[in-house]
């Protein structure tokens, strides 16, 4: 099946053909490092990690860029409130984001540029836009430079809206603008801002506008045209709309595909700090292993809304226990290694078709669980060769999804499964002893205890086997 993705710019699922044969370039928006990461940041990072992993499984050489916005109004304000230097706060939270990503097995990008390291590239892009008549310095003495939205006929095409229906841009003082919707490319230094948060420029000391940063960094590392630009749905407007406009107005093709992941709600409600229902890594990892959190945050289709609830997270834990139970059982009776490298040939057609179809993770997971069930049936029938082949297939699918036993080298989900296996097996041994002694009451009590815990027991000529109940 042809690899296909939904392109937000055309609002359709299109065949994916890379700009350079055998290579894929991906830029996705990273964090504005003002405060702790939350579940929305984690979901977005997992989505684009799933994407880049699958592209590599398909044989593409990938170049992945994820930026860090380390200069921003919110960073300055929160640093001032906390009595911090802005750059110290930015670095503190950049580290926290990467710690969370590492725990979840999100691969480090090939390049992770910081905005503050690319001021010359931003100056060059602004100068180019001014020269082409798409940007202008403020009409007052503020030192701001704005993009002229009415000068670019394609403005609004990403989000399919007309300029007159748009709200005013609120990223700079409107008094120097020709149109309230014009957005800031460069923000002149304001009284009260730290002196260290300003750089010399042809238009006076100041700092970059948020939208400009990504255009300059994507261009530096991926060139004037690249394959995929990604980010959360909340970034489509104004951030990605403005990125696309300023880049194309400067004569750059920019992104061939725009991919946006859906947002996260909390038990049907929008997450909001004012409501107090924002969930972060600390709360998630207190409820489940990082591997189970990754499974949960990555299980829905990437374009859908993911509704968080503690109960749903525990369902993800149970799903992994069922998978790991099968793996543990095969490992006990087989010499097959779980560390073997896996490739596309190891994966079922249904799984590959699902992943190729706009990264359809729900269908891919259905294929995974169906394969696990088939493997358990092979074990129950004492068909060891079939069980071993299924074992390799299951490991391949887990690898493709980033759900191998220790993503990022920092997860203990596999250890949890092994501990569960040991504990259940100990109870089964007690039950076998009771049956040998014809203590049927004790045998039934152990079986009932395990059944109540969600564990199914199957008696075979080779002894009792167990599995987690489905659902």
C-alpha positions, 0 to 999 in steps of 0.5 A: 500500500502507498504511504499516505498522510492527511495534509492540513493545507489541502484538507485531504489524505494524499500519497506521500512522495518525498522531495528527495528519493529515499530521504524524508525531512521533518520539522515539528514544533517543540516547546516554548520552555516557560514552565513544566511540560503537560500531557499535550506536549507529550502527546505531540512528541509521541505522535511525531516520534511514531511518524519518524519511526515508521518512516525509518521502518519503511526504509527512509533516511530521516532528518528530524528537527524539533526547535526550542523556543527559548525567548518569548514574552511568557518566558520573560514574564514568568522569569520576572515573577520568579526572580530568575534570569530568563535564560536560566528559566528557559534552560531549566524547563528545556531540561525538564521537557527532555527528561520527560521525552526520554522517559517516554522513549521519544527519540532525540531529533537530529537537530534541536535548535534554540531560537536564540542561536539563530538571530542572524538567519532571522535578520536575513529573512526579515531583510528579504521580506522587506525587500520583496515588499511583504514586511515593513518597519513600524510607523512609530519609533518602537523598532518593531517590524511587521509582516504585511498580511494583505501583501501576500495573496495566499495568507489564510490558505492553511486555515482556509479563512479570509483576512477580514474574518481574522482577529487582530494579531496581539503579539505587538503594539498595534499602533505601528501597524498598517493592519491590525492583523499584521504580525511581528517579525521583530519586536523592538526592545521595550522599557522594563525588558531585560537588557540581555533579552535584546539583540542589535539589528538593522531596525534597532535592538530587539528580539524575534517574533515567535513565528519568524523563529521557526521559518528561519530554523527550518530553512537553515537545517532543511532548506527552502523546501522540505517534506513535513511540518508538524505540530499540535492542532492549536498551532495551525493559527496563527503560528503555522499560518504565519510561518507558511506565509512569511516563508512562501512570501520570501520565495521558499516552497517551505513544507510539502505536507502539514500534519497536526495532532489533535488536542487532549481533553480531561474527562470531556472538558478542555484542559485549563490551568484556571480549572486546575485539570492540567496533567503533567508527567509527574501525575502520569508516571505516578499512575503508570509506567512511562511505557504504559503512558506512551501506549496510552498517549499514542493509541488514538488516531493522531488527528483525533481528540484524546480524552484523558481519564485515570481509568483509560490509563489503567486500561493501557497498563492492562493491555501491555500486561497481556502483551508482555504475558505472551512474550514471557510465556514464549521466552520461558519455553523458547530460546528465541531472543527478544533483542533481535533487530526487526524490520518491515518483513517481520510485520503483518500486512494488516499492521503495515497497511494500517500504518501506511494509511495516515498512521492509523495507530488504532488499527495497528494496535488491533493487529498487534492484539490479534497477533497476541491472541493467535500466539496464545492459541498456538501456545495452548495447542502446544504449537511451539514453532507457530508461537515462536514465529508470532513472538518475533512478529509481536516484537517487531510491531512493538519496536515499530511503535516504540513500545519495546520493553524499555523505551528510552532505557528508562522504563520498568514496564517489562520488569513489571510484567516479569514480576507479575509472571513470577507471582502468578506462576507461584500461585499456579504452582500452589494450585498444582500442589493442591490438585495433586493432594486432591485438595479441590477446595484450595485449588478452586479458591486459587483459581477464583482468586486469579479469575477475580484479578482478571487472569484466565487459567487454562489447564493443559497436559503440560500444566496450567497456563495463564493470560490476562482477560481481554477487555 
